[in-house]
Structure formats: C-alpha cells, structure tokens
Amino acid sequence: MSKLKRSSKEDSSFDLYRRNLLLYGLLRFMLFFTASQATFLAFLVSGVTFIVQYVSIHGFLRFQYKLTVLLIMINRDRLNFQKFNDAFIYCIHIVMLLVGGFGWCCLMFIEN
C-alpha cells in the first residue's frame, strides 16, 4: 500500500476548523449576546408597560366614577365603559403573559 502524501496546499478539516475557531467563537458570542440583550430589553419594556397599565387603571376608574357622579348630578345618562374596561383588562393580561415569557427567555440565557 502506498501512502498518500498531502501537499502543503491541502488542509485537513481540523486545520480549517482550528484556523477559524476564533472567528466562529466570536460570531457565536455576538449572536448569543445580542439575542440576550434584545430579550432583556423586551422584558424590561413589557415590565414597564405592565406597571404603567396597572397604575393607570386605578386613575381611570376614579375618573369613570367621578364622571358618572357628575353626569348623574346634572341629570344625564351615564356613559357605559364596560367594553373599554374589558379591553383594558385584556391588554393587561396579554402584557402579563409577555412579561412571563420574556422573563423565562432571560433566565434561559442566564443559565447557559
């Protein structure tokens, strides 16, 4: 059997891998880093949105109450805010699910 010699121009797969290891490691790090930063930013934005909605619902309910009392005092029919209240609570539920989902994603990046 004759041995096949490699010329200096031919490289094995391992040589190619070893030569590009730093580039692939940097590329992988940048991918994970930017994905984790984007996920954390989405988590923060959804968390702040939830807090703003939670605080503003109390203010809006007080406004509804005062407006209803004012309309009753001037003998007018009161406004029905039921659909708006339902939509607002539905939005709060969606944001709460987003906070939980993005929080879970952030934990997955922290564990890795």
C-alpha angles and dihedrals in degrees: 000000000000121000117235112229122212117227119227090253094059117082129193121235090253091056090052090048093048092048093050097037094102093049093048091046091051092046092050092047092050091049094051093040095052092043091051092047092049091048092049091048090051089049091052094046093049091045093052090045090053092050092048091049092047093051095042095051090065092051092047092049090052089050090051091050094049092045091050092050090048092050091048091050092055092045097250130135114264121245120250110233096171097110092045092049091049092050091048093051090046089054090050090053092051092049090048089055090049091051090052094046096047090044090055090049090051090052090051090055091047093051093052 
